[in-house]
Amino acid sequence: MSKIVTARPSFQGDLMLRRIDRLPSGLKGADAIDGKLVVAHSETGHDHVIDSRNARMLIDATNAFIAYLDVGATTELTHMRSFDTHAPLTLEPGIYEVRRQREYVPEGFRRAED
């Protein structure tokens, strides 16, 4: 069953999404791969993706833990794994901040791996 993302944070694995009022400045657009935007890449191949026809993803070049989705039509953020998968999140038209969980290691912070 899909959960609808609201102003309160919603989670899918190591991702947190929340609606925001406007995009910050200085963002760069992300390219789609085979019609999908990879919101979070997984080294084990179970990426979190959204249909590029319904949204655009914008990257904050100064912070690898934050991205933004500008959603033009209702769509789902899906988890590309056939087993032990995270439920899809339904995104209504609007702007979303996407934060990637991080963890501390002796070398500093790194992205958490789902």
C-alpha positions in Angstrom: 0.0 0.0 0.0 1.3 3.5 -0.9 1.6 6.3 1.6 0.9 9.9 0.6 3.7 12.3 1.5 2.5 15.4 3.4 4.2 18.3 5.2 5.2 15.9 7.9 8.3 13.9 7.0 7.8 10.6 5.3 10.4 7.9 5.0 11.4 5.2 2.5 14.5 3.3 3.8 17.3 5.7 4.3 15.4 8.6 2.6 13.3 11.3 4.3 10.9 13.4 2.2 8.9 16.4 3.2 6.9 19.0 1.2 8.3 22.5 1.1 7.0 25.8 -0.2 9.8 26.7 -2.7 13.1 25.6 -4.2 16.3 27.1 -3.0 18.5 28.8 -5.5 21.7 27.3 -7.1 20.3 23.9 -7.9 21.4 21.7 -10.8 19.0 19.4 -12.7 19.6 15.6 -12.6 19.5 13.5 -15.7 17.0 10.6 -16.2 18.1 7.1 -16.9 15.7 5.0 -19.0 12.8 7.3 -18.0 13.6 7.2 -14.3 15.2 9.6 -11.9 17.4 7.9 -9.4 16.5 9.7 -6.2 18.9 7.5 -4.2 21.4 5.1 -5.7 22.2 1.9 -3.9 25.5 0.1 -4.3 23.5 -3.2 -4.1 21.2 -2.3 -7.0 18.0 -1.4 -5.2 17.7 2.2 -6.1 14.9 4.5 -5.1 13.4 5.9 -8.4 10.6 8.2 -9.7 9.2 8.5 -13.2 10.9 11.4 -15.0 7.8 12.2 -17.0 6.1 13.4 -13.8 8.9 15.1 -11.9 12.3 16.7 -12.1 15.1 16.2 -9.6 17.4 19.0 -8.6 20.7 18.6 -6.8 22.4 20.8 -4.3 26.0 20.7 -5.4 27.2 21.8 -2.0 25.4 19.1 0.0 25.4 15.4 -1.1 22.8 14.5 1.5 20.0 16.8 0.1 18.1 16.8 -3.2 14.8 18.2 -4.3 11.9 16.9 -6.4 9.6 19.2 -8.4 6.6 17.0 -9.0 4.2 18.1 -11.8 1.8 15.1 -11.7 0.9 12.5 -9.1 3.5 9.8 -9.1 5.2 7.2 -6.9 8.7 6.9 -5.5 9.4 3.2 -5.7 12.1 1.0 -4.3 13.7 -1.2 -7.0 14.0 -4.5 -5.1 11.9 -7.6 -5.6 12.2 -8.8 -2.0 12.0 -7.0 1.4 11.1 -3.8 -0.4 10.0 -0.5 1.0 6.4 0.5 0.3 6.0 3.1 -2.5 5.4 6.8 -1.5 2.8 8.7 -3.4 3.9 12.3 -4.3 1.2 14.8 -5.2 2.2 17.8 -7.3 4.4 20.1 -5.4 8.0 20.5 -4.2 9.8 18.1 -1.9 13.0 18.1 -0.1 14.8 14.7 0.0 17.3 14.0 2.6 19.6 11.0 2.7 20.5 9.5 6.1 24.1 9.7 7.0 26.3 7.9 9.5 29.5 8.8 11.2 32.7 6.9 10.4 36.3 7.8 11.6 36.9 9.5 8.2 33.8 11.8 8.7 30.2 11.4 7.6 29.1 9.1 4.7 25.7 8.2 3.3 24.0 5.4 5.1 23.5 2.3 3.0 20.0 0.9 2.9 
